[in-house]
Amino acid sequence: MTGHPHFDRPDRPEKPRAKDSVAEVASTVDTATHAMFSELTGGLSPAALGLVYMDWALHLAASPGKQAELAYSAFEKQTEFAQYLTRCAMGGSTGRCSAEQRKDRRFRHPDWEAKPFSAYKEAFLLAQEWWEEATSNVRGVSEADEKAVRFAARQVLDALSPANFPVTNPEIIEKTVESNGTNIVAGMRNYLDDLQHTMLHERFGAESDYAVGKTLAVTPGKVVYRNHLIELIQYEPTTAKVRPEPVLIVPAWIMKYYILDLSAHNSMVKYLTEQGYTVFMISWRNPDADDAELGFDDYRLQGPMAALDEIEKITGAQKIHSAGYCLGGTLLSVAAATMARDGDERLASMTLFAAQVDFTEAGELMLFINESQVAFLEDMMWKKGYLDATQMSGAFQLLRSADLVWSRIQHEYLMGEKPRYNDLMSWNADTTRMPYRMHSEYLRKLFLENQFADGKFMVGDEPVFPGDITVPIFAVGTETDHVAPWKSAFKIEALTRSDVTFVLTNGGHNAGVVSEPGHPRRHYMVHTSNDKDRYLSPDHWQEVADREEGSWWPAWTKWLDDRSGDAVKPPKMGKALCDAPGTYILME
């Protein structure tokens, strides 16, 4: 099929033939041009940002009252800063002049309170506060565009932070003096190493001590089923008896599954087997150009549905606990709603780790999901038939640019520090690709149009809706999640007809989930809402939830225990195709 890619016509455009119309040829030229530009922008649409800026700039230009307010604020801050400099010059108590006296992690070092660095810091914080005011509460600007322009202003300010420059950062100056400048040499070496990795398309951290099948993903098990999209791993039992309901884990396909089977001390899979559960894990294939036409429903059918069929054959279990992480949780929710619609009652429960079914408040990631951006991503995928990690990196790095971009430049390139890889960092660098059709459908139908939460998402000839789900749900949100904000994950309570136990744990999208018992400084809040209970807002939920110290994993396994039968002899292992972690996990 030719023409521009669209969610109703997700097939990739073919190269134009002589008989093609001028419009089709023109569309293909435009798509190719956008794909070329995407290589330079990290997958971000310049047009989307331009439209956001124009919305803000035009409304601000037509708001003389807001302009006067900003002019007065600028004068007030300049006066305050001048008084601050005067106090510094006279040697008196300087204090802080930034109005909110905000704590910024970039300025934690005590030398930032010394002259002249304190002046650099305070000037930057005042400017940051002013731009926060300038990009907020401009009458007429849409809420989405206001958030986007505020975000864009923050990116520019982050780049201009005095912490990023050797002559204005006291930590870098101190390091340079102590090492006689060898930190600069070491930093240049780190930069050249990273440049080599990028040019050769090598995975960052590949030279570390962490390796799949050796130190990572080492819980004993067998691959017992394989189709084009998944390998199904059955893990060996570690207890004399197990619960009769096995557990199927559906990880996200944007990354490899072993975040849930990292090292021996923090493997969720290992922990579950030790609690007396038969555990099955989906390991997704890393798609290539030949998989461009695989859609979201292919992932449902060849993923959780195929796995459930095989688990039933192997174990004979009538009921199966299910768990989904991130995108895997969204896919599992769609599968569960479809099963409810079709009268399939095999699920005993559903657990969601940092997963969303409603995308109206999907956090700062939504800043990159609009019609312009999705069209740009489709054009970018047109060239290869998939979206790879380097093409996705732009948006994810911008979400936490202070930590992921500028902090890295400071420590690795200016201070010459070599990063110390851990198991989670090694996993984070082991990325996968996203097929053209599936990712287009996911972005348009779920993110952009929110069809699943609205009951318009089609599976087969009929739509599915979260309200059809009635199985017990255990949902986990994390406090500092930039990908699936906890208040977005919390919407599962209102959208289903299930009893929902919701847990809010400290940590981010990954570290909050990998929160094994014994992990230091962990806490969580938990509360169960029954289907007949009145609705609790997220803020009200926080008031009534119980706060607990430590890992939430034991609370989850106790919840599973309460919904499982008495322990029985472990089922036989399925016919082994190969040892865990399998072959798909090793695909580059």
Long-range contacts (C-beta under 8 A, 24 or more apart in sequence): 2-27, 2-28, 3-27, 4-30, 4-31, 4-375, 5-31, 5-375, 5-378, 5-379, 5-382, 5-436, 5-440, 7-440, 7-441, 7-444, 7-445, 10-293, 10-295, 10-436, 10-437, 10-440, 10-441, 11-293, 11-437, 12-292, 12-293, 12-381, 12-382, 12-385, 12-436, 12-437, 13-382, 30-379, 31-379, 31-382, 32-379, 32-382, 32-383, 34-375, 34-376, 34-379, 34-380, 35-379, 35-380, 35-382, 35-383, 38-376, 38-377, 38-379, 38-380, 38-391, 41-394, 42-391, 42-393, 42-394, 42-395, 42-397, 43-376, 43-377, 43-380, 43-387, 43-391, 43-392, 43-393, 43-394, 43-395, 44-368, 44-373, 44-376, 44-394, 44-395, 44-398, 45-372, 45-373, 45-375, 45-376, 45-377, 47-372, 47-376, 48-368, 48-370, 48-372, 48-373, 48-376, 49-148, 49-152, 51-145, 51-372, 52-145, 52-148, 52-149, 52-152, 53-149, 53-152, 55-141, 55-142, 55-145, 55-149, 56-135, 56-138, 56-141, 56-145, 56-146, 56-149, 59-138, 59-139, 59-140, 59-141, 60-134, 60-138, 62-140, 63-138, 63-139, 63-140, 66-137, 66-138, 66-139, 69-133, 70-130, 70-133, 70-134, 73-130, 73-133, 74-130, 77-126, 77-129, 77-130, 80-126, 81-122, 81-123, 81-126, 84-119, 84-122, 85-119, 88-115, 88-118, 88-119, 94-118, 96-122, 97-122, 97-126, 98-122, 98-125, 98-126, 98-129, 99-126, 99-129, 100-129, 102-129, 105-402, 106-161, 106-163, 106-402, 106-406, 106-407, 107-163, 109-170, 109-171, 111-170, 111-171, 111-174, 112-170, 114-170, 117-162, 117-168, 117-169, 117-170, 120-162, 120-168, 121-162, 124-157, 124-160, 124-161, 124-162, 127-157, 128-154, 128-157, 131-157, 144-366, 144-367, 144-370, 147-364, 147-367, 148-367, 151-364, 151-367, 151-398, 155-398, 155-401, 158-401, 158-402, 158-405, 158-406, 159-401, 159-406, 161-402, 161-406, 163-406, 163-410, 164-406, 164-409, 164-410, 166-414, 169-410, 169-414, 171-410, 171-415, 172-410, 172-414, 172-415, 175-415, 175-416, 179-416, 182-416, 183-414, 183-415, 183-416, 183-417, 184-414, 184-416, 185-416, 186-416, 186-417, 186-418, 187-412, 187-413, 187-414, 187-415, 187-416, 188-413, 189-416, 190-412, 190-413, 190-416, 190-418, 191-412, 191-413, 194-412, 203-429, 203-430, 203-431, 204-429, 205-419, 205-421, 205-425, 205-426, 205-429, 206-429, 208-421, 208-426, 209-421, 210-421, 210-422, 210-423, 210-426, 212-256, 212-258, 212-430, 212-581, 212-585, 212-586, 213-581, 213-586, 215-263, 215-423, 216-258, 216-261, 216-262, 216-263, 216-423, 216-426, 216-427, 217-257, 217-258, 217-261, 217-262, 217-580, 217-581, 217-585, 218-261, 218-264, 218-581, 219-261, 219-264, 219-267, 219-269, 219-270, 219-273, 219-580, 220-580, 221-269, 221-279, 221-281, 221-579, 221-580, 221-581, 222-573, 222-574, 222-576, 222-577, 222-578, 222-579, 222-580, 223-283, 223-576, 223-577, 223-578, 223-579, 223-580, 223-582, 223-583, 224-310, 224-314, 224-573, 224-574, 224-575, 224-576, 224-577, 225-306, 225-307, 225-310, 225-574, 225-577, 226-577, 226-582, 226-584, 227-302, 227-306, 228-285, 228-302, 229-284, 229-285, 229-294, 229-298, 229-299, 229-302, 229-303, 230-282, 230-283, 230-284, 230-285, 230-302, 230-303, 230-306, 230-307, 230-584, 231-282, 231-283, 231-285, 231-577, 231-582, 231-583, 231-584, 231-585, 232-280, 232-281, 232-282, 232-283, 232-306, 232-307, 232-310, 232-311, 233-280, 233-281, 233-282, 233-283, 233-580, 233-581, 233-582, 234-278, 234-279, 234-280, 234-314, 234-573, 234-574, 235-269, 235-273, 235-278, 235-279, 235-280, 235-281, 235-580, 236-273, 236-573, 237-273, 237-278, 237-570, 238-270, 238-273, 238-274, 239-273, 239-274, 239-275, 239-276, 239-567, 239-570, 241-276, 241-567, 241-568, 241-569, 241-570, 242-276, 242-277, 242-278, 242-567, 242-568, 242-569, 242-570, 242-571, 243-276, 243-277, 243-278, 243-560, 243-561, 243-564, 243-565, 243-567, 243-568, 244-317, 244-319, 244-564, 244-565, 244-566, 244-567, 244-568, 245-317, 245-319, 245-320, 245-321, 245-348, 245-563, 245-564, 245-565, 246-277, 246-278, 246-279, 246-280, 246-311, 246-315, 246-317, 246-320, 246-321, 246-571, 247-272, 247-277, 247-278, 247-279, 247-280, 247-320, 247-321, 247-322, 247-323, 247-560, 248-280, 248-281, 248-282, 248-304, 248-307, 248-308, 248-311, 248-320, 248-321, 248-322, 248-323, 249-279, 249-280, 249-281, 249-282, 249-322, 249-323, 249-324, 249-325, 249-328, 250-282, 250-303, 250-304, 250-307, 250-322, 250-323, 250-324, 250-325, 250-328, 250-329, 250-331, 250-332, 251-281, 251-282, 251-283, 251-284, 251-324, 251-325, 251-326, 251-328, 252-325, 252-326, 252-327, 252-328, 252-329, 253-284, 253-299, 253-303, 253-327, 253-328, 253-432, 253-434, 254-326, 254-327, 254-392, 254-431, 254-432, 254-434, 255-427, 255-428, 255-430, 255-431, 255-432, 256-283, 256-284, 256-286, 256-427, 256-430, 256-432, 256-585, 257-281, 257-282, 257-283, 257-284, 257-585, 258-427, 258-581, 258-585, 259-325, 259-424, 259-427, 259-510, 259-513, 259-514, 260-325, 260-513, 260-514, 261-581, 262-423, 262-424, 262-427, 262-514, 263-423, 265-516, 265-518, 266-423, 266-514, 266-516, 266-519, 267-516, 268-513, 268-514, 268-516, 268-553, 271-516, 271-517, 271-553, 271-557, 272-557, 275-557, 275-560, 275-561, 276-567, 277-321, 277-557, 277-560, 278-315, 278-570, 278-571, 280-307, 280-311, 282-307, 282-328, 283-581, 283-582, 283-584, 283-585, 284-432, 284-584, 285-584, 285-587, 286-432, 286-433, 286-584, 286-587, 286-588, 287-386, 287-432, 287-433, 287-434, 287-435, 288-385, 288-386, 288-433, 289-384, 289-385, 289-386, 290-385, 291-385, 291-386, 291-435, 292-381, 292-385, 292-386, 292-435, 292-436, 292-437, 293-435, 293-436, 293-437, 294-435, 294-437, 294-438, 295-437, 295-438, 295-441, 296-331, 296-334, 296-438, 296-441, 296-442, 296-445, 297-459, 298-438, 299-331, 299-438, 300-331, 300-334, 300-335, 300-338, 300-459, 303-331, 303-335, 304-331, 304-332, 304-335, 305-335, 308-346, 310-574, 312-346, 313-574, 314-571, 314-572, 314-573, 314-574, 315-571, 316-571, 317-571, 318-346, 319-346, 319-347, 319-348, 320-346, 320-347, 320-348, 321-347, 321-348, 321-349, 321-351, 321-560, 321-563, 321-564, 322-347, 322-348, 322-349, 322-350, 322-351, 323-350, 323-351, 323-352, 323-353, 324-350, 324-351, 324-352, 324-353, 324-355, 325-353, 325-354, 325-355, 325-513, 326-353, 326-354, 326-355, 326-483, 326-484, 326-509, 327-355, 327-442, 328-355, 329-353, 329-354, 329-355, 329-356, 330-355, 330-356, 330-357, 330-446, 330-452, 333-357, 333-452, 333-466, 333-469, 333-492, 334-452, 334-457, 334-459, 334-464, 336-469, 336-471, 337-452, 337-459, 337-464, 337-465, 337-466, 337-468, 337-469, 338-459, 338-460, 338-464, 340-468, 340-469, 340-470, 340-471, 341-459, 341-462, 341-464, 341-468, 347-471, 348-471, 348-472, 348-563, 348-564, 349-471, 349-472, 349-473, 349-474, 349-560, 349-563, 350-469, 350-471, 350-472, 350-473, 350-474, 350-498, 351-473, 351-474, 351-475, 351-476, 351-556, 352-473, 352-474, 352-475, 352-476, 352-489, 352-492, 353-476, 353-513, 354-476, 354-477, 354-478, 354-481, 354-483, 354-484, 354-489, 354-509, 354-512, 354-513, 355-475, 355-484, 355-489, 356-484, 356-488, 356-489, 356-491, 357-452, 357-453, 357-466, 357-491, 357-492, 357-495, 358-450, 358-452, 358-453, 358-466, 358-488, 358-491, 358-492, 358-495, 359-446, 359-447, 359-450, 359-453, 359-488, 360-450, 360-453, 360-488, 361-485, 361-487, 361-488, 361-491, 362-447, 362-484, 362-485, 362-488, 363-481, 363-482, 363-483, 363-484, 363-485, 363-488, 364-399, 364-482, 365-395, 365-399, 365-482, 365-483, 366-447, 368-395, 369-443, 369-447, 369-448, 370-448, 371-448, 374-440, 374-443, 374-444, 374-447, 374-448, 377-439, 377-440, 377-443, 378-436, 378-440, 381-434, 381-436, 381-439, 381-440, 382-436, 385-435, 385-436, 386-433, 386-434, 386-435, 386-436, 386-439, 387-433, 387-434, 387-436, 387-439, 388-431, 388-433, 388-434, 389-431, 389-432, 389-433, 392-431, 392-434, 399-482, 399-483, 400-482, 424-510, 424-511, 424-514, 428-510, 453-491, 453-495, 466-492, 466-495, 466-496, 467-495, 467-496, 467-497, 468-497, 469-496, 469-497, 469-498, 470-496, 470-497, 470-498, 470-531, 471-498, 472-498, 472-499, 472-500, 472-501, 472-563, 473-498, 473-499, 473-500, 473-501, 474-500, 474-501, 474-503, 474-556, 474-559, 474-560, 475-500, 475-501, 475-502, 475-503, 476-502, 476-503, 476-504, 476-505, 476-512, 476-513, 476-552, 476-556, 477-502, 477-503, 477-504, 477-505, 478-504, 478-505, 478-506, 478-507, 478-508, 478-509, 478-511, 478-512, 478-513, 479-504, 479-505, 479-506, 479-507, 479-508, 479-512, 480-506, 480-507, 480-508, 480-512, 481-508, 481-509, 481-512, 482-508, 482-509, 483-509, 484-509, 486-538, 487-538, 490-538, 490-541, 493-529, 493-535, 493-536, 493-541, 494-535, 497-531, 498-531, 499-528, 499-529, 499-530, 499-531, 500-528, 500-529, 501-526, 501-527, 501-528, 501-529, 501-559, 502-526, 502-527, 502-528, 502-529, 502-541, 502-545, 503-552, 503-555, 503-556, 504-542, 504-545, 505-552, 515-551, 515-552, 515-553, 516-551, 516-553, 517-550, 517-551, 517-553, 517-554, 518-551, 519-551, 522-549, 522-550, 522-551, 522-552, 523-547, 523-548, 523-549, 523-550, 524-548, 524-550, 524-551, 524-552, 524-555, 526-552, 526-555
